[in-house]
Amino acid sequence: MPDTAYVKYTIGDILENFKQPIPFEQPLIETIANSLEAEATEIEIELFVDDSQQHVEDSNINIVRRINGFKITDNGNGFTPENIDSFTKFKSNLKRKLGCKGVGRFTWLKVYEDIFIESQTEDSYVSFAFNKNFSVNDIMPIKKSSQDKRTSITFSNVTTQYKRFAKPENKRDKDIDERTIANLQTIKELIATHFLVKFFLLHEEEKRNFKIILKLGDEKTVISNDNITKLSKKEFDILDTLDVSLNPKYYHFILFYNYFESNSKPAIQSYCAAGRLVAPFTDTVKITSLPVSNLNLNMLLTSEYFDERTTEERNDFSFSKNEVNRTTVNPIPLNEINERLKHVIDEILLEKFPNLSQNNDKIIEECIEERPYLGKYIRLDNTKIKTKAKVLNDAEKAYRKEKIEIRENFAKMLENKKYTDKAIFLENISKVNDISARELAEYFLYREQIILGLNKLIEDNSSIENDLHELFMPKGTISDFENSEYSKYDSNIWLLDDKFMPYLKAYSDIEIGKIKEQIAQNMQKITGELKKPDMTIFYNNVDSIHKDIVMVEFKALNVSADRKIAAYSEINRNLQYILKGIDNIRTMHGYIITELDNEFCEYLEAQPGVEALFTTGNAPMYYYFNGNLKDSQNNKKGCHVYIVSTNSICKDAQSRNKIFLDIIKNK
């Protein structure tokens, strides 16, 4: 019996094993990584362009040249017997300590059909084709000594997965061309970005010199240890609490970073493995902006923990980024790593921007002041560099999301009869109460905007009566508690006083005859001229015997004192018409809303029974009681009449609103 047993793999089987898509540039990245791991100091890459396929990219018939293959040559160790043995084994362990998976060469065949390898070591030479029909017997080293070590790998014939052009006769087929555009500087930037940490470590820690020469036709560019990006670093450790051995295990993490100035080049913020980019930072730790507009921050987190947990394709991790529980396979969830990473990033930012904390606090205060109902979510914002727009946008999203979740959970609790569990019931009630308070605060914030609108009308002396009217309640509308088309929350009658909000019906600018028809079809219309009060509001049940009425008259802010004085008599006349036209009125209140100039105030103060009342506005509110009005039965009915300035209405409404908003801000 043999000492070992094995299962045979075909290359087709291995290629089927790759489930994630392979980027077109990955073979180039893999071969550069192999060259560096083979201790090469000089790497030359010649890029091939497809000039035979004149493929039309757009309606302007612009030909976009694309990479169709490449040849990489280096002076590394080459195909030594040890490396040949590793090459012929799937998932070789030879370079595991370097973060290698032993499968990278197989990803080449997902992108290219044909690969030719030629290698001269110190004492042997080998050349062979690597494709889907490859056999270990194809590698036949020849003894040949040489002082010049040299290995070259040529990639050609892109697979149809990345390049396929439909034939004219096959209309159902579609063009596919995912090959990289032939731009030397873009490809250089891709390589420099992907190996940002690797190049830095080679130069700074391993003290190795290296030079990568990129060629594309007559163009040439170089990446070397002389022009790599210099990085700073911060280090931290995280304990593996699932390791119960006597010697606790810590995983070491290093965050490499650098600031750079650019208005167009994006920052690289990524988790890395074996010195290569693997996955971008999650949004919880990503920095999208800095206090200096053209400044960016690269951040690359490395760790042996990541090296051990990349997928076979090397472009993602084997663990779920959303997993929050520790497991024996993944003892440190990414959210726990991110929590530590956040603190390190805070240190970096505060070192660069000492006033950052104060700036953030100021933005938080401004955001809560502007939208107090979002205070809870604004305070939870953990963005390092805060901007007012982003903080408000994120808080608004969190609020809307939580509101939906709370309502759905409460409905499920009732549906599943879990309200018998007191703890669950009280928890859900508490959440509903909290979200309801925030919804109410949102409504009060809407009120704040209306108050600002009223302020604008006050400042604009050319404002006409119609502006005031529309602000309180649009003309021609009827607000009915039984009809949600125009609800009481669409009107702004609260500007007068919140006590007027529980009305059942409100009529804006509707003739008394129409009001009567709405309330009681069997009443007779009054004779004579029909008058239109600006706004008439009914309380109590309109179908019951008694009704309470509030009537409002608007006068433009800039009209003459004579016209305002005329309003003083008009309101009594309109109250009389309503009283005679509608039966069973119990109480009546009348309002004249305008601007109280000195002449009008002097007139009011000279009238019998008129009193000045306190208000927070710049002018007093005037009040008188008219007990001489008569109803249709010739019975006297009293009416309370108020003459108030728009400024006082605005200030009083603002004072009432502020009380509630302050409560929410401090919650």
Secondary structure, 3 states (H helix, E strand, C coil): CCCCCCCCCCHHHHHHCCCCCCCCCHHHHHHHHHHHHCCCCEEEEEEEECCCCCCECCCCCCECCEEEEEEEEECCCCCCHHHHHHHCCCCCCCCHHHCCCCCHHHHHHHHEEEEEEEEECCCEEEEEEECCCCCHHHCCCEECCCCCCEEEEEEEEECCCCEECCCCCCCCCCCEECCCECCHHHHHHHHHHHCHHHHHHHHHCCCCCCEEEEEECCEEEEEECCCCCCCEEEEEEEECCCCCCCCCCEEEEEEEEEEEECCCCCCCEEEEECCEEEEECCCCCCCCCCCCCCEEEEEEEEEHHHHCCECCCCCCECCCCCCCCCCCCCCCCHHHHHHHHHHHHHHHHHHHCCCHHHHHHHHHHHHHHHCHHHHHHHHCCCCCCCCHHHHHHHHHHHHHHHHHHHHHHHHHHHHCCHHHCHHHHHHHHHHHHHHHHHHHHHHHHHHHHHHHHHHHHHHCCCCCHHHHHHHHCCCCCEEECCCHHHCCCCCCHHHCCHHHCCCCEEEECCCHHHHHHHHCCCCCCCCCCCCCCCEEEEECCCCCCCEEEEEEEECCCCCCHHHHHHHHHHHHHHHHHHHHHCCCEEEEEEEEEECCCHHHHHHHHCCCCCEEECCCCCCCEEEEEEEEEECCCCCEEEEEEEEEEHHHHHHHHHHHHHHHHHHHHHC
